[in-house]
Amino acid sequence: MAWQQSGGYSYPSPYHGDGRPGPAVLAPVRGLSIGAVLGLCLSAAVQLTYIGVNVWRYVLAGRVENGEEVSPSVLDRHDAVYEAVTFTVIGATVLTAVPFIIWLFRVRANAEVISDRPHRWGRPWLVFSWVVPFANLWWPKRLVDDIWLASDPRFVDAPESKRSWLVRGWWLSWVLYLIMGRVVAQMQDRSSDAATLQNTATGVMVVASMGVIAAVLAALVVLRLSELQEVRGRELAAMVG
């Protein structure tokens, strides 16, 4: 396939070197993007449920702290619901990660076709970067940055320091969610009285709220990046036609 120069990097031509039309170059992303967004919506919904359960915990702990009598059956029911929602949060995280990673592989493959702009890590890191300690606080964002730079024509000649503000906002909210979640988890381990339970519930509500923000921003990243690649795909198809 022939390549056409655009600024400092090359973009694919839908024609062979002798002028004959070449094959379609971009794989469709819409279906995978819908799956990723639905997963992120599920994650946001579960986090909102987690906030509601912790509001309930905060109210019950406040009643106990004030010396009110609370039925043991109510406390048992709360504990059962709280545990169920906690496991749901974990399950939703897995269900969100799978379609999101599959979508990442697709847009990475397309980005490599759209532009010869180099990517800093190979495709396996689209998975491993999320689980390597400390690296998972930075590397996944850089992988998405590279895909975005290759896909967005506004960044054709941009230096590597140029980044999408949407990606930055998403990643900042995600890292805050991870760090704050770790802190609150340690608080939960030390929760022993009603006042401490109230403080912990407040912390969980803040963390879950950050999780909702991160999920919403991630969905916007998926939609916008998919749109950029769909536009490029239509342009190439029109050139072939």
Backbone bond lengths (Angstrom), bond angles and torsions (degrees), N, CA, C in turn:
res aa  C-N    CA-C-N  psi(-1)  N-CA   C-N-CA  omega(-1)  CA-C   N-CA-C  phi
1 M - - - 1.461 - - 1.519 109.39 -
2 A 1.320 117.17 134.33 1.457 121.21 178.40 1.519 109.76 -74.83
3 W 1.328 113.98 158.38 1.460 119.33 -179.89 1.517 109.24 -125.87
4 Q 1.332 115.62 143.78 1.447 121.91 178.83 1.512 109.38 -111.10
5 Q 1.336 116.85 138.63 1.448 120.13 179.24 1.529 110.94 -78.97
6 S 1.307 115.41 140.10 1.463 121.59 172.95 1.509 106.21 -141.68
7 G 1.327 116.89 103.15 1.452 119.68 -175.82 1.509 109.59 67.84
8 G 1.337 116.38 -134.69 1.454 120.99 -177.31 1.506 113.86 -87.56
9 Y 1.348 118.53 -5.44 1.452 121.06 -176.31 1.521 110.33 -127.13
10 S 1.324 116.38 162.13 1.457 121.49 -176.81 1.519 111.16 -98.64
11 Y 1.342 115.22 145.53 1.453 122.27 174.69 1.513 108.31 -121.43
12 P 1.329 118.88 145.87 1.457 120.65 -173.77 1.518 112.70 -71.51
13 S 1.313 116.20 142.90 1.451 121.85 171.36 1.514 108.51 -97.16
14 P 1.338 118.58 140.85 1.463 120.13 178.59 1.523 111.87 -79.16
15 Y 1.327 117.89 15.61 1.458 121.72 -179.71 1.523 110.32 -122.59
16 H 1.320 116.22 146.98 1.449 121.70 173.06 1.530 108.84 -72.79
17 G 1.307 115.54 169.06 1.450 119.24 -178.41 1.514 113.64 -59.26
18 D 1.348 118.98 -27.34 1.455 121.28 -179.90 1.517 113.12 -90.86
19 G 1.360 116.15 8.45 1.456 119.64 175.70 1.509 114.65 94.35
20 R 1.355 118.72 -7.48 1.453 120.74 178.44 1.518 110.44 -72.76
21 P 1.353 119.44 142.05 1.463 121.01 178.74 1.521 111.30 -57.83
22 G 1.301 116.93 137.72 1.449 122.26 177.63 1.513 110.85 -94.78
23 P 1.314 118.58 179.66 1.458 121.95 -178.94 1.529 111.22 -77.28
24 A 1.322 115.38 165.13 1.466 119.26 173.78 1.524 108.69 -60.35
25 V 1.325 117.25 142.25 1.457 119.53 -171.31 1.522 113.71 -110.85
26 L 1.317 118.19 -19.31 1.456 119.24 -176.72 1.522 111.14 -112.45
27 A 1.328 115.81 133.27 1.464 121.17 175.62 1.526 109.11 -78.70
28 P 1.317 118.39 146.92 1.475 120.56 -179.92 1.524 111.70 -65.03
29 V 1.317 115.63 144.35 1.463 120.63 -178.34 1.523 112.86 -119.70
30 R 1.314 117.44 -11.67 1.469 119.10 -171.67 1.521 112.17 -60.59
31 G 1.331 117.87 -48.80 1.460 119.94 -178.33 1.514 112.50 -60.16
32 L 1.321 116.18 -44.59 1.466 119.67 179.69 1.522 111.36 -67.70
33 S 1.323 117.16 -35.70 1.465 119.69 179.01 1.525 110.75 -66.60
34 I 1.341 116.67 -37.89 1.468 119.71 177.11 1.523 110.20 -63.04
35 G 1.343 116.22 -43.44 1.461 119.48 178.02 1.514 112.12 -61.23
36 A 1.335 117.26 -42.32 1.462 121.20 179.61 1.522 110.92 -65.19
37 V 1.335 117.01 -42.28 1.475 120.47 -179.53 1.527 110.55 -66.50
38 L 1.332 117.19 -40.67 1.465 119.36 177.82 1.528 110.93 -61.99
39 G 1.333 116.69 -40.26 1.460 119.83 176.40 1.516 111.80 -61.58
40 L 1.319 116.38 -41.90 1.465 120.48 179.42 1.527 111.40 -68.13
41 C 1.326 116.67 -35.64 1.470 119.72 175.46 1.524 110.47 -64.81
42 L 1.338 116.42 -39.92 1.467 120.09 175.76 1.520 110.54 -60.20
43 S 1.337 116.17 -44.54 1.464 120.00 179.37 1.521 111.11 -60.42
44 A 1.332 117.16 -44.02 1.464 120.70 179.76 1.528 111.04 -63.52
45 A 1.339 116.57 -40.88 1.464 120.29 -179.95 1.527 111.49 -64.12
46 V 1.328 116.40 -41.31 1.463 120.11 178.96 1.524 110.50 -66.25
47 Q 1.323 117.19 -39.52 1.464 120.12 177.79 1.526 110.84 -63.52
48 L 1.322 117.14 -37.62 1.468 120.03 176.87 1.529 110.38 -65.00
49 T 1.334 116.39 -38.30 1.468 120.03 175.72 1.521 110.52 -63.22
50 Y 1.328 115.92 -39.93 1.466 120.92 178.53 1.523 110.71 -62.28
51 I 1.325 116.57 -38.34 1.471 120.16 176.49 1.527 109.51 -61.56
52 G 1.343 116.69 -45.13 1.457 120.34 -179.51 1.517 112.60 -61.15
53 V 1.325 117.14 -42.18 1.461 121.09 179.54 1.528 110.64 -64.78
54 N 1.324 116.62 -36.28 1.465 119.08 179.28 1.522 112.55 -76.26
55 V 1.318 117.29 -25.67 1.475 118.98 169.71 1.518 109.10 -63.29
56 W 1.309 116.33 -43.45 1.473 121.62 176.73 1.517 110.18 -59.41
57 R 1.340 116.87 -45.08 1.471 120.23 179.44 1.525 110.90 -62.43
58 Y 1.317 116.78 -40.82 1.466 121.16 -179.48 1.530 110.55 -62.12
59 V 1.331 115.88 -43.44 1.472 120.31 -179.36 1.524 110.53 -65.54
60 L 1.332 117.32 -45.85 1.465 120.22 -179.66 1.526 111.19 -63.09
61 A 1.338 116.87 -42.64 1.465 119.72 179.45 1.516 110.63 -64.40
62 G 1.327 116.71 -36.34 1.463 120.05 177.42 1.519 112.00 -64.49
63 R 1.316 116.74 -39.74 1.464 120.21 177.90 1.523 110.57 -64.21
64 V 1.327 116.34 -42.51 1.463 119.92 178.12 1.519 110.41 -64.23
65 E 1.325 116.68 -43.04 1.469 121.41 -179.77 1.523 111.52 -61.80
66 N 1.336 116.94 -32.87 1.471 121.44 -179.69 1.517 112.75 -84.56
67 G 1.326 116.64 2.22 1.457 120.16 176.80 1.509 114.88 86.11
68 E 1.341 117.30 8.92 1.459 119.29 178.30 1.523 110.21 -75.13
69 E 1.311 115.14 152.00 1.459 119.27 178.08 1.529 109.39 -86.52
70 V 1.307 115.35 126.69 1.461 121.16 178.81 1.520 108.27 -118.23
71 S 1.308 116.32 129.54 1.461 120.69 -177.26 1.529 110.74 -60.16
72 P 1.331 116.93 134.29 1.470 119.94 176.40 1.526 112.52 -57.11
73 S 1.332 117.44 -32.75 1.464 119.81 179.34 1.529 111.19 -65.71
74 V 1.326 116.11 -34.52 1.461 119.94 177.67 1.525 109.92 -67.49
75 L 1.320 115.91 -43.27 1.463 120.01 179.05 1.529 111.07 -64.30
76 D 1.331 116.27 -41.04 1.470 119.70 179.11 1.529 110.76 -64.92
77 R 1.344 115.47 -41.53 1.467 119.00 179.35 1.537 110.54 -63.80
78 H 1.323 115.48 -40.92 1.463 119.32 177.61 1.529 111.09 -61.41
79 D 1.316 116.51 -45.98 1.474 120.07 -178.76 1.528 110.90 -60.71
80 A 1.339 116.39 -39.95 1.462 120.16 -179.50 1.535 110.77 -65.93
81 V 1.327 115.36 -44.29 1.471 119.48 178.91 1.522 110.38 -64.95
82 Y 1.318 116.21 -42.40 1.469 120.50 -178.43 1.529 110.70 -61.04
83 E 1.327 115.95 -44.50 1.461 119.90 -179.83 1.527 110.99 -64.81
84 A 1.355 116.30 -41.00 1.460 120.10 -179.92 1.529 111.18 -63.64
85 V 1.328 116.86 -43.20 1.464 120.47 -179.80 1.522 110.80 -67.39
86 T 1.336 116.95 -36.20 1.466 120.30 178.16 1.527 110.77 -60.72
87 F 1.329 116.87 -44.71 1.464 119.92 177.70 1.534 111.32 -67.64
88 T 1.327 116.05 -31.60 1.464 120.11 177.29 1.519 110.99 -64.98
89 V 1.324 116.65 -38.41 1.462 121.06 177.38 1.527 110.14 -59.97
90 I 1.336 115.49 -44.17 1.471 119.64 179.53 1.527 110.36 -63.83
91 G 1.329 116.54 -45.94 1.458 120.16 179.38 1.519 112.45 -62.67
92 A 1.333 116.74 -40.55 1.462 120.58 179.70 1.517 111.09 -64.43
93 T 1.328 116.59 -33.89 1.464 120.01 178.03 1.526 110.68 -62.20
94 V 1.337 116.39 -43.21 1.468 120.51 178.59 1.522 110.58 -65.96
95 L 1.337 116.63 -45.76 1.462 120.68 -179.55 1.522 112.13 -64.13
96 T 1.324 116.47 -26.80 1.465 120.57 176.96 1.519 110.63 -79.01
97 A 1.325 116.58 -40.12 1.464 120.73 -174.61 1.525 112.03 -65.37
98 V 1.324 117.83 -39.56 1.472 120.33 -174.15 1.529 112.25 -61.55
99 P 1.349 120.19 -55.94 1.469 118.54 179.51 1.520 113.12 -66.29
100 F 1.331 117.23 -29.88 1.457 119.87 179.60 1.531 110.60 -67.18
101 I 1.330 116.92 -43.07 1.466 120.22 179.22 1.532 110.93 -67.27
102 I 1.333 116.71 -40.43 1.471 119.72 177.54 1.526 109.57 -60.62
103 W 1.328 116.23 -43.47 1.472 120.07 176.87 1.524 110.90 -60.90
104 L 1.341 117.55 -40.68 1.458 121.08 179.11 1.527 111.35 -59.62
105 F 1.331 116.96 -42.50 1.462 119.81 178.29 1.531 110.92 -61.01
106 R 1.328 117.00 -40.06 1.452 119.95 -178.40 1.540 111.15 -67.18
107 V 1.334 116.85 -47.63 1.469 117.71 -177.62 1.527 110.73 -71.15
108 R 1.328 118.05 -27.34 1.463 119.75 175.09 1.523 109.83 -66.55
109 A 1.332 117.01 -44.39 1.461 120.35 178.58 1.528 110.84 -60.90
110 N 1.322 116.35 -42.56 1.463 119.82 178.19 1.523 111.61 -64.84
111 A 1.330 116.22 -40.09 1.462 119.88 -179.32 1.520 111.23 -61.99
112 E 1.321 116.57 -35.65 1.463 120.09 179.00 1.524 111.46 -68.63
113 V 1.336 116.73 -25.04 1.456 120.77 176.35 1.524 110.97 -83.22
114 I 1.324 116.09 -39.66 1.467 120.87 -176.90 1.519 111.65 -63.32
115 S 1.327 116.45 -41.14 1.460 120.05 -174.19 1.521 109.81 -144.47
116 D 1.344 114.70 150.60 1.465 118.12 175.16 1.523 111.52 -91.93
117 R 1.321 115.56 15.68 1.464 119.40 174.95 1.525 108.66 -59.30
118 P 1.333 118.36 130.37 1.470 119.85 -174.46 1.524 113.44 -69.02
119 H 1.313 114.94 146.57 1.467 122.24 172.62 1.526 107.64 -104.14
120 R 1.324 115.99 140.55 1.462 119.43 -170.70 1.526 114.00 -75.01
121 W 1.347 117.41 -23.65 1.467 120.19 179.12 1.513 109.75 -136.89
122 G 1.348 114.67 155.78 1.447 120.28 179.90 1.520 112.04 -71.91
123 R 1.328 115.86 170.26 1.469 120.98 -176.25 1.529 114.31 -60.68
124 P 1.341 119.65 -34.69 1.475 117.43 178.97 1.526 113.43 -54.86
125 W 1.329 117.13 -27.25 1.455 119.89 -179.52 1.525 112.66 -72.11
126 L 1.333 117.70 -10.50 1.458 119.93 172.18 1.525 110.83 -62.84
127 V 1.334 116.17 -22.18 1.471 121.71 175.27 1.528 110.45 -101.77
128 F 1.337 116.08 -53.14 1.463 120.04 -170.96 1.530 113.18 -66.35
129 S 1.324 117.80 -28.85 1.462 119.81 -177.09 1.528 112.51 -63.61
130 W 1.345 116.93 -21.95 1.462 120.43 -178.99 1.527 112.62 -80.52
131 V 1.339 117.41 -18.06 1.463 119.84 -172.92 1.526 113.36 -115.55
132 V 1.326 118.43 -9.38 1.463 120.41 177.78 1.522 108.57 -76.99
133 P 1.340 118.09 121.58 1.467 120.10 -178.39 1.524 112.11 -54.28
134 F 1.329 115.68 141.44 1.463 125.58 179.79 1.526 111.82 69.87
135 A 1.321 117.74 -46.87 1.464 119.39 177.12 1.527 110.66 -62.18
136 N 1.341 116.48 -29.49 1.461 119.13 -178.70 1.521 113.02 -70.19
137 L 1.339 116.75 -4.76 1.459 120.29 175.35 1.523 112.28 -87.62
138 W 1.337 117.83 -5.62 1.457 119.62 -174.27 1.528 113.86 -144.65
139 W 1.314 117.90 -42.93 1.463 121.03 -171.68 1.527 114.17 -60.84
140 P 1.348 120.28 -43.11 1.468 117.93 -179.96 1.532 112.54 -57.70
141 K 1.319 116.14 -38.39 1.468 118.82 178.36 1.519 111.02 -63.10
142 R 1.321 117.24 -41.51 1.464 119.90 -178.54 1.528 110.77 -65.83
143 L 1.319 116.92 -34.69 1.460 120.02 175.47 1.526 111.06 -63.69
144 V 1.337 116.20 -43.71 1.465 120.09 177.96 1.521 110.24 -67.30
145 D 1.332 117.35 -38.37 1.467 120.60 176.65 1.527 111.19 -56.12
146 D 1.325 116.46 -45.85 1.468 120.47 -178.92 1.528 111.28 -62.29
147 I 1.330 116.18 -40.70 1.466 120.05 178.86 1.524 110.13 -64.68
148 W 1.324 115.90 -42.15 1.465 120.32 -178.49 1.532 110.58 -65.81
149 L 1.333 116.95 -44.52 1.463 120.38 -179.35 1.523 111.49 -60.95
150 A 1.328 116.82 -36.59 1.456 120.14 179.64 1.522 112.15 -74.20
151 S 1.333 117.10 -26.46 1.463 121.21 -173.48 1.523 113.86 -94.01
152 D 1.320 117.61 -25.13 1.461 121.91 -174.28 1.525 109.79 -95.64
153 P 1.339 118.66 115.31 1.465 120.35 -178.49 1.528 113.76 -61.86
154 R 1.331 117.30 -20.37 1.467 119.21 178.16 1.522 111.92 -66.77
155 F 1.349 116.21 -20.94 1.458 120.33 -175.38 1.531 112.37 -107.63
156 V 1.338 116.92 20.76 1.462 120.05 -176.95 1.520 111.55 -56.03
157 D 1.326 116.85 -48.70 1.459 121.08 -178.18 1.528 112.50 -103.73
158 A 1.327 116.72 11.59 1.461 119.77 -175.94 1.524 110.81 -72.79
159 P 1.328 117.31 145.41 1.472 119.37 175.02 1.518 110.13 -69.25
160 E 1.342 115.46 165.81 1.465 119.36 -178.18 1.526 112.33 -63.69
161 S 1.326 116.63 -20.53 1.460 119.63 179.22 1.532 111.70 -74.02
162 K 1.342 117.32 -14.13 1.458 121.23 179.17 1.510 109.08 -75.98
163 R 1.319 116.92 128.35 1.450 120.17 -176.59 1.527 110.60 -138.86
164 S 1.320 115.75 156.68 1.455 121.12 175.39 1.531 109.67 -74.56
165 W 1.323 116.36 132.52 1.465 119.75 178.34 1.528 111.10 -68.30
166 L 1.318 117.13 -28.47 1.461 119.73 177.35 1.520 110.39 -65.50
167 V 1.331 116.76 -43.29 1.471 120.58 177.72 1.523 109.76 -64.69
168 R 1.318 116.81 -40.95 1.469 119.86 178.83 1.526 111.30 -61.16
169 G 1.322 116.26 -45.08 1.465 119.55 -179.96 1.509 112.33 -63.48
170 W 1.346 115.58 -42.64 1.460 119.39 177.93 1.527 110.59 -60.96
171 W 1.327 117.02 -46.33 1.456 118.70 -174.29 1.528 111.65 -70.74
172 L 1.316 117.30 -36.74 1.464 119.45 177.29 1.522 110.32 -60.90
173 S 1.330 117.57 -45.39 1.466 120.29 -179.91 1.528 110.96 -65.13
174 W 1.334 118.18 -36.24 1.457 121.48 179.24 1.524 111.45 -67.41
175 V 1.339 117.32 -44.08 1.466 120.08 -179.76 1.528 110.34 -66.08
176 L 1.329 117.14 -40.18 1.463 119.75 176.49 1.531 110.55 -62.08
177 Y 1.314 116.14 -38.70 1.471 120.53 177.45 1.518 110.88 -61.18
178 L 1.340 117.23 -43.96 1.462 120.55 -179.64 1.528 111.73 -65.61
179 I 1.327 116.25 -47.99 1.471 120.18 -176.02 1.523 110.96 -67.40
180 M 1.321 116.54 -47.20 1.461 119.74 179.68 1.523 111.12 -64.12
181 G 1.328 116.49 -35.36 1.455 119.42 178.13 1.514 112.30 -63.15
182 R 1.331 116.29 -38.30 1.461 119.89 178.11 1.535 111.08 -65.02
183 V 1.331 116.28 -41.69 1.464 120.89 179.69 1.526 110.82 -63.87
184 V 1.329 115.95 -45.74 1.466 119.96 -178.63 1.525 110.81 -67.22
185 A 1.319 118.00 -34.28 1.461 120.78 177.54 1.518 110.76 -60.94
186 Q 1.328 117.10 -38.55 1.464 120.52 176.90 1.521 110.75 -67.17
187 M 1.342 116.67 -35.91 1.464 120.10 176.35 1.524 110.93 -63.49
188 Q 1.345 116.32 -40.18 1.460 120.02 -179.32 1.523 111.68 -63.52
189 D 1.314 116.18 -34.89 1.467 119.95 179.41 1.523 111.27 -65.17
190 R 1.331 116.29 -25.85 1.476 119.78 -177.55 1.526 112.74 -100.73
191 S 1.344 116.75 2.99 1.460 119.92 -178.02 1.531 110.24 -69.42
192 S 1.352 115.79 122.53 1.461 118.98 -177.57 1.522 113.24 -137.22
193 D 1.326 117.37 -19.79 1.457 119.50 179.49 1.520 109.44 -129.37
194 A 1.336 115.69 172.69 1.464 120.86 -174.45 1.522 112.21 -62.17
195 A 1.335 117.21 -41.86 1.462 120.39 -178.40 1.529 110.86 -63.25
196 T 1.331 116.02 -41.95 1.469 119.69 178.80 1.520 110.94 -66.93
197 L 1.339 116.84 -37.10 1.457 120.15 177.29 1.530 110.66 -62.41
198 Q 1.319 117.07 -38.09 1.461 119.85 177.49 1.524 111.09 -63.56
199 N 1.317 115.89 -44.93 1.468 119.50 179.15 1.531 111.36 -62.20
200 T 1.329 115.48 -41.49 1.456 119.64 179.71 1.524 111.04 -65.87
201 A 1.328 116.48 -42.08 1.468 120.24 178.46 1.522 110.83 -60.69
202 T 1.328 116.06 -39.53 1.466 120.05 177.21 1.528 110.29 -62.31
203 G 1.338 115.87 -44.26 1.463 119.95 178.41 1.515 112.41 -61.40
204 V 1.335 116.47 -42.18 1.467 120.26 179.59 1.523 110.62 -63.84
205 M 1.336 116.90 -38.82 1.466 119.89 179.07 1.526 111.17 -63.47
206 V 1.326 116.53 -38.84 1.467 120.12 178.02 1.529 110.50 -65.77
207 V 1.348 115.86 -45.15 1.465 120.43 179.93 1.526 110.71 -62.54
208 A 1.329 116.98 -45.84 1.462 120.49 -179.64 1.526 110.99 -63.26
209 S 1.325 116.77 -36.63 1.468 120.15 176.78 1.527 110.46 -62.60
210 M 1.334 116.22 -40.50 1.462 119.77 176.94 1.521 110.38 -66.06
211 G 1.335 116.86 -34.38 1.460 120.28 176.20 1.520 112.03 -63.85
212 V 1.326 117.05 -38.28 1.466 121.12 177.15 1.522 109.93 -63.55
213 I 1.337 116.26 -45.56 1.467 120.37 179.65 1.528 110.68 -60.75
214 A 1.343 116.22 -44.89 1.458 120.15 -179.84 1.530 111.41 -62.12
215 A 1.342 117.00 -40.02 1.464 120.28 -179.75 1.523 111.13 -66.57
216 V 1.327 116.61 -41.63 1.469 120.21 179.63 1.522 110.57 -64.39
217 L 1.332 116.74 -45.90 1.465 120.02 -179.73 1.531 111.02 -65.73
218 A 1.341 117.20 -37.47 1.463 120.24 176.86 1.527 110.53 -62.46
219 A 1.338 117.12 -40.03 1.465 120.68 177.59 1.523 110.76 -62.39
220 L 1.334 116.84 -39.35 1.464 120.32 177.62 1.525 111.27 -66.27
221 V 1.339 116.76 -37.18 1.470 120.31 175.77 1.524 110.14 -61.57
222 V 1.328 116.66 -45.86 1.462 121.03 179.52 1.528 110.78 -59.63
223 L 1.317 116.38 -47.33 1.466 120.30 -177.26 1.521 111.63 -65.45
224 R 1.335 117.14 -44.25 1.457 119.99 -176.93 1.526 112.02 -69.64
225 L 1.328 117.04 -43.91 1.457 120.10 -179.32 1.529 110.57 -66.94
226 S 1.320 116.86 -38.57 1.463 120.27 176.81 1.531 110.40 -64.21
227 E 1.326 116.02 -39.99 1.463 120.06 178.24 1.527 111.37 -62.21
228 L 1.336 117.07 -42.77 1.467 121.06 178.09 1.525 110.64 -58.02
229 Q 1.322 116.71 -43.74 1.461 119.40 -178.49 1.527 111.85 -73.22
230 E 1.316 117.88 -33.30 1.457 119.77 176.62 1.525 110.90 -65.40
231 V 1.331 116.74 -40.31 1.466 120.83 177.55 1.524 110.07 -61.24
232 R 1.338 115.90 -45.54 1.467 119.34 179.10 1.529 110.70 -63.41
233 G 1.326 117.20 -38.41 1.451 120.58 178.50 1.522 111.73 -63.49
234 R 1.356 117.61 -41.76 1.463 120.63 178.48 1.528 110.86 -65.42
235 E 1.339 115.97 -37.14 1.464 118.86 178.17 1.528 111.25 -61.77
236 L 1.321 116.05 -43.58 1.460 119.87 179.28 1.523 111.82 -67.32
237 A 1.340 115.42 -39.26 1.469 119.21 178.16 1.519 110.83 -63.89
238 A 1.350 116.81 -39.20 1.462 120.52 178.84 1.535 111.08 -65.42
239 M 1.321 116.51 -36.34 1.459 119.65 178.36 1.522 111.23 -66.61
240 V 1.334 116.50 -37.86 1.457 120.36 176.67 1.517 110.85 -66.40
241 G 1.373 114.06 -42.32 1.459 118.22 -178.80 1.498 112.75 -66.58
